[in-house]
Amino acid sequence: VRACAVKEGALTSPTTTKTYFVTNEENIPRYNLPVLALTIQENKLFGYQNGIYTPGIDYETFRDQYPEELPIDEGAGNYFRRGEENEQSGNLEIYNGTNELIFEDEVEVRIHGGITRMFPQKSLRIYAGTGDGFDGSLFFPFFRDLNDRVEGNKIDLFRRIILRTPQSA
């Protein structure tokens, strides 16, 4: 659930995001791995004009221009859009196996990969939003045993992470 307070003639409040798990019993571990909850406004993913997860208008334009060709060209779908101008704002939450929130941050999301962008499941590139206080970095130990090779310090600051699909090995 995402919400903000809006009043005519006043500043809009910051957006707040909260994820809820519907269960029959409390505090029973449901998952062996952390759960990532990525919240993005629906039209930013699936909208015809600007949705980055859908064929959309870019596919229709390609079809109109090249009716006999296969749509495997860069540009034959909104999901082939690249660069910062095609990032979509959202919120990333990570929960442990007992549904306890262990990370939360505003993020920017892009589709990642090459031809796999056409597949139903798409890899996502996640960047830190501007409000995290870590200068464009995600501060979280995403990889439990990842240490700096020189000094052996734990690495828990990342510019981006990629949520990959099996197709993008």
Disulfide bonds with the S-S distance in Angstrom:
none
